[in-house]
Amino acid sequence: MEDNFIIELKNISKKFGDEVVLDDINLRIKDGEFITFLGPSGCGKTTTLRIIAGFLEADGGQVLFDGKDINSLPPHKRQVNTIFQRYQLFQHLNVYENIAFGLRNKKVNGKKLKEKEISKKVKEMLALVNLKGFERRDVTLLSGGQQQRVAIARALAVDPKILLLDEPLAALDLKLRKDMQVELKNIQKRLGITFIFVTHDQQEALSMSDTVVVMNEGKIQQIGKPIDIYNEPKNAFVADFIGESNILDGVMLDDYKAKFSGAVFQCLDKGFAVNEKVDIVIRPEDVDIVPIQEGSIKGTITSNTFKGIHFEMIVDIQNFKWMIQTTDYYPVGSEIGIEIEPDAIHVMKKSEYSGLYGDYSSFSDELEHLSDVEAEEE
Ligand code: ATP
């Protein structure tokens, strides 16, 4: 059977001033697929998403939906809805009204929905995002994670065929982020609709997606299943970007002194501000396993796979799953100590997320979109 492509991008290009932001993007997205645009800041992920949503027009090329050109279709006529990193909930409306918002403008067979139907749908959506009983809550008093759940419920309530998710988990802390990754994946599986997800986080992309699209400087570098992108990177950029690395949140306490995973380590990096937040990159083969009492940090082995030359272990350390490669065998469940030599600690500046919404993805965009949503006649 032939694959059914819900979205096709053909030779899409986009410039802002003299800057080529998208350079001949070609992509086919299958119906029901969880596809992720992965790449560094500024590579064109959000721009691609906005062109699919209809918020932005490409300079050249075609966007097809179910095989039909939708270049001139306005956002509210596209069966697409978007979730942003900042939840952009309507602050003056409670949870129920936020989720009901799009439904109040939806028409089925030319008729508006009755309150009973709206209420049923809101309840169904709240159950889907694990917020049963939250109808009357004030959205400004919810936690970040709960607000994001309401945003997901609101976006899904109008039954879009495609959900666009622009770094939706970036504002959540690590533990919550991991939980939400699993939940979002489950929601997508349950609903069977297409999710197009944007992230700069390789682990997030690899663990959630059916297909990963690696982008850099406005070009697609590689399209493939997570396992293929990881094992067979097409070029140096992908190899480097997807390399086997533990990437941890850290702080530079001083020159040559980094703190991460609750411990302080000597490193070879300098020139950061005191207490500057950084990314710490550690290759799985550069971690030394020592007796538990001798380690700067300790963890528990949760999986161990023999890879031919070495063992590849997943070690839980403070809610972060480290990948560690070693030629010695340690059984699953063992508690181990960990040491890392200074030259194995790579300190990177945190990437900046300025301008994600800037002046080109405003609240009013979504408001306008939501208030205009109309269901296709059944
Ligand atoms: P990030 O993860 O930082 O959001 P991204 O991969 O999503 O990055 P885009 O937001 O698509 O990148 O931006 C790609 C480039 O286009 C950037 O250099 C950005 O500054 C520029 N850009 C995007 N929108 C506009 C705009 N409306 N006007 C001018 N430049 C823009």
Boltz pocket constraint, residues with backbone or C-beta under 6 A from the ligand:
constraints:
  - pocket:
      binder: B
      contacts: [[A, 16], [A, 21], [A, 39], [A, 40], [A, 41], [A, 42], [A, 43], [A, 44], [A, 45], [A, 46], [A, 47], [A, 48], [A, 200], [A, 352], [A, 353], [A, 354], [A, 355], [A, 356], [A, 359], [A, 360]]
      max_distance: 6.0
